[in-house]
Amino acid sequence: MEIYVNPSKDQWPSILARPEVDFPGLRDNVLTILETVRKEGDRALKDYTLAFDNAELREIQLSADEIRDSGQHLSESLKEAIAIAKSNIERFHRSQKPEDLVINTMPGVECRLKHKPIEKVGLYIPGGTAPLLSTVLMLGIPARIAGCREIILCTPPKADGRIHPAILYCAGILGIEKIYRVGGAQAIAAMAFGTESIPRMYKIFGPGNQYVTVAKQLVSLENVAIDMPAGPSEVAVIADDSADPAFIAADLLSQAEHGTDSQVILVATREKIITNVRAELDKQLATLPRKEIAEAALRNSRLIVMDDMESILDMINSYAPEHLIIQCRDYEEVGDRILNAGSVFLGSYTPESAGDYASGTNHTLPTGGYARAYSGIGLESFMKRISYQEISEDGLTNLGPAIKVLAEEEELMAHSIAVDIRLRKLTENC
């Protein structure tokens, strides 16, 4: 991990650069997968699942019995933890329900805004180096609360064709019945285009590896919506001398163990903090089961010393991290000044893992700096707004002349005529 002390602003872009991803190289491979699935349907899904997951599939869709029996393979303590997480996530997302609007913009002109669920949504749940059962809750719960009519789930199988029982259990308690043992770019293609077994969806949600990321971006060009651009996971920590180095090290490692391309950033107000955190990293890393993955991720990471909080805030807002942990005495004040972050964790006793699992906020967040313009997943991600307008005879009499002037200035005479023909009708009826 490289250390930088009070770097100048012109050094920030290189210091904060994310790990490079060879998207041009991936693009051709992913395009081939997408087109093959589009043309060959289920046969392509089975071929790719054998090639990439070493699983020979007889049935792509899981049976109701497999979903129902999944709970038998889980401990009671895990089921209780899932129940707590489910309750908190439901409570937080139910509170986000938007209100419909009815506004009279002028006499006789009424405008309305109504929120409707997206009818068909596909959830992608990674199952490679870690089975992300929590993502089932994070995506499935708001989809259910929003009222989406059809919810399907795709996740890669193990070599024996099975799906991790915790993923199935979480889907089952949410009432998600259509689950398919397909992963990678081929799963995204199936949800985007449809196959004999998997129906076409209107919007696709969920994180994944580089192939999944590129596949989502490509299908989004073909009349299929996606949740957001997504990439490797990342966390930034702001710490002053009130922070506990052991806490900081644990938070950095909790993100580093996600994958070798994850990135962690620590911005501290004193060099002594960096020294203490490095010692804790060495100590905790030695006992970590996913030590090799975390070590590789730490090579993409940065330790930065900046003694000016104004500069720290400027740097963090420029970086726009997926997760931001603030371990400072005045964490509330610092947090209020954050403009760009996916999710913010305030104070020493708020680990990033709380948001990943059970506090109630959503862990599907913008990465790669997209937090400058994108929000994390929420209830409205599974909904769309439809505007309505109703204009009375008096309303058109009041508004019509302005519409005609604007339309004629744009040289769109049919627009003007559509108003004028109605105004003449009103005049004739007087």
Secondary structure, DSSP 8 states (H G I E B T S, - for coil): -EEEES--GGGHHHHT------HHHHHHHHHHHHHHHHHHTHHHHHHHHHHHH----S-SB--HHHHHGGGGGS-HHHHHHHHHHHHHHHHHHHTT----EEEEEETTEEEEEEEEE-SEEEEE---SSS--HHHHHHHHHHHHHHT-SEEEEE----TTS---HHHHHHHHHTT--EEE---HHHHHHHHHH--SSS---SEEE----HHHHHHHHHHTTTT-EES----S-EEEEEE-TTS-HHHHHHHHHHHHTT-TT-EEEEEESSHHHHHHHHHHHHHHHTT-TTHHHHHHHHTT-EEEE-S-HHHHHHHHHHH--SEEEEESTTHHHHHHT--S-SEEEESTT--HHHHHHTSSS------TTGGGT-----GGGGEEEEEEEEE-HHHHHHHHHHHHHHHHHTT-HHHHHHHHHHHHHHHHH-
